[in-house]
Amino acid sequence: MGASDITLEELLHSAYRYANALCAHTEMAEDLVHEGWLRVLKKHGPKPDKALLFRVIRNLFIDDLRHRNRFPSDSLDEQAIIDQSAADPSYFASEDRVLAQGLGELRSIEREVLFLWVFEGHTAAEIGTLTGQSRGTVLSQIHRTKGKLKKHLHQHEQRQLSIVNSIDLEKGSKKESS
């Protein structure tokens, strides 16, 4: 299936996953995809072009970051949005909450590079082209990001094992008492 064979639904799902990898916030990702798709439609028509849509979403995300940095806000609305992301249902739907937590702790560029490499299957050179970085920089980011995730998983490994072991012990004691 070539790039031109992608359906609109597949394109928008992929764009949402990409936007969510950038911002790690459900509602913001939806807004990025919505605004990005509207801009692509307005300028280029309804041709599903994944690279173009991803570039527009990335630019919108960067523009939003710049705006937030220039005009910081302490409004209650901003705090409510941040608090809602902690209770994001997609976080709790994950089978591995520790991994989800580790991904949430990554910087946006690290999540973006990891997403493009793992889920979209891009090479380091392709990611460099999409993000405006050199291939070597992308390879370094992938290596460091994998290291951060491994460290995070290793730090939480004991806690997971003790929970599993205590459950196993309870099951074992119930079997013995039967």
C-alpha positions in Angstrom: 0.0 0.0 0.0 1.7 3.2 -1.2 1.5 6.6 0.4 -1.2 7.7 -2.0 -3.4 4.7 -1.1 -3.9 5.9 2.5 -7.6 6.6 3.4 -8.7 9.8 5.0 -9.6 7.9 8.2 -6.1 6.3 8.4 -4.5 9.6 7.7 -6.4 11.4 10.5 -5.8 8.5 13.0 -2.1 8.6 12.2 -2.1 12.4 12.5 -3.8 12.2 15.9 -1.2 9.7 17.1 1.6 12.0 15.9 0.0 15.1 17.5 -0.4 13.2 20.8 3.2 12.1 20.6 4.2 15.8 20.3 2.1 17.2 23.1 1.1 14.2 25.3 -2.4 15.8 25.8 -5.6 14.4 24.3 -7.5 17.6 23.7 -4.5 19.5 22.5 -3.8 16.7 20.0 -7.3 16.8 18.7 -7.1 20.6 18.3 -3.8 20.3 16.4 -5.2 17.7 14.0 -8.3 19.7 13.5 -6.5 23.0 12.8 -3.8 21.2 10.7 -6.4 19.5 8.5 -8.3 22.7 8.0 -5.1 24.5 6.9 -4.1 21.7 4.5 -7.7 21.6 3.0 -7.7 25.4 2.6 -4.3 25.6 0.8 -3.9 22.2 -0.9 -7.4 20.7 -1.3 -8.6 17.4 0.1 -5.6 15.3 -1.1 -4.4 13.2 1.8 -0.7 14.1 2.0 0.7 12.7 5.2 4.1 14.5 5.2 2.4 17.8 4.6 -0.2 17.3 7.4 2.5 16.2 9.8 4.6 19.2 9.0 1.6 21.6 9.5 0.8 19.9 12.8 4.4 20.2 14.0 4.5 23.9 13.0 1.2 24.5 14.9 2.6 22.8 18.0 5.8 24.8 17.8 3.9 28.0 17.3 1.7 27.2 20.4 4.8 26.5 22.5 6.4 29.8 21.5 3.2 31.6 22.3 3.0 30.0 25.7 6.6 30.8 26.4 6.2 34.5 25.4 2.9 35.0 27.1 2.8 32.7 30.2 -0.6 32.4 31.8 -1.6 31.5 35.3 -5.3 31.4 34.6 -7.5 28.7 36.2 -8.4 27.5 32.7 -4.8 26.6 31.9 -4.5 24.8 35.2 -7.7 22.8 34.6 -6.3 21.6 31.2 -3.0 20.5 32.8 -4.9 18.6 35.6 -7.2 16.9 33.0 -4.2 15.5 31.2 -3.2 13.6 34.3 -6.6 11.8 34.2 -6.4 11.2 30.5 -8.4 8.0 29.8 -5.9 6.8 27.2 -3.3 6.7 30.0 -5.4 4.3 32.0 -6.3 2.2 29.0 -2.6 1.4 28.5 -1.7 -2.2 29.5 1.6 -0.9 30.8 1.1 2.2 32.9 4.8 2.4 33.8 5.7 2.7 30.1 2.9 5.3 29.6 4.3 7.3 32.5 7.8 7.0 31.1 6.6 8.3 27.7 4.8 11.1 29.4 8.0 12.2 31.1 9.9 12.5 27.8 10.4 15.9 26.2 8.1 16.6 23.2 11.0 16.2 20.6 11.9 12.9 22.2 8.3 11.6 21.9 8.1 12.9 18.3 11.4 11.2 17.2 10.4 8.0 19.0 6.9 8.0 17.4 8.2 8.6 13.9 10.8 5.9 14.3 8.8 3.2 16.0 5.2 3.7 14.9 5.7 5.4 11.5 8.7 3.4 10.5 10.8 6.3 9.3 14.6 6.1 9.0 16.8 8.5 10.9 17.5 10.5 7.7 13.7 10.8 7.0 13.1 11.9 10.6 15.8 14.5 10.2 14.2 15.8 7.1 10.8 16.0 8.8 12.1 17.7 12.0 14.9 19.8 10.4 17.7 18.0 12.2 20.7 16.1 11.0 20.6 12.3 10.8 23.3 12.1 13.5 21.2 14.3 15.9 18.2 12.1 15.3 20.2 8.9 16.0 21.5 10.4 19.2 18.0 11.4 20.3 16.7 7.9 19.6 19.6 6.4 21.6 19.1 8.8 24.5 15.3 8.4 24.5 15.6 4.6 24.5 18.1 4.9 27.4 15.7 7.1 29.4 12.8 4.7 28.9 15.0 1.7 29.9 16.1 3.5 33.0 12.5 4.4 33.9 11.3 0.9 33.4 14.2 -0.5 35.4 13.5 1.9 38.3 9.9 0.7 38.4 10.7 -2.9 37.9 11.0 -3.8 41.6 7.7 -2.2 42.4 5.9 -4.2 39.7 7.6 -7.4 40.8 6.6 -7.0 44.4 3.0 -6.4 43.4 3.0 -9.4 41.1 4.7 -11.5 43.8 2.2 -10.5 46.5 -0.7 -11.4 44.3 0.9 -14.7 43.4 1.5 -15.4 47.2 -2.2 -14.6 47.9 -3.3 -17.0 45.2 -0.9 -19.6 46.5 -2.2 -19.3 50.1 -5.8 -19.6 48.9 -5.0 -22.7 47.0 -3.3 -24.2 50.0 -6.2 -23.4 52.3 -8.7 -25.0 49.9 
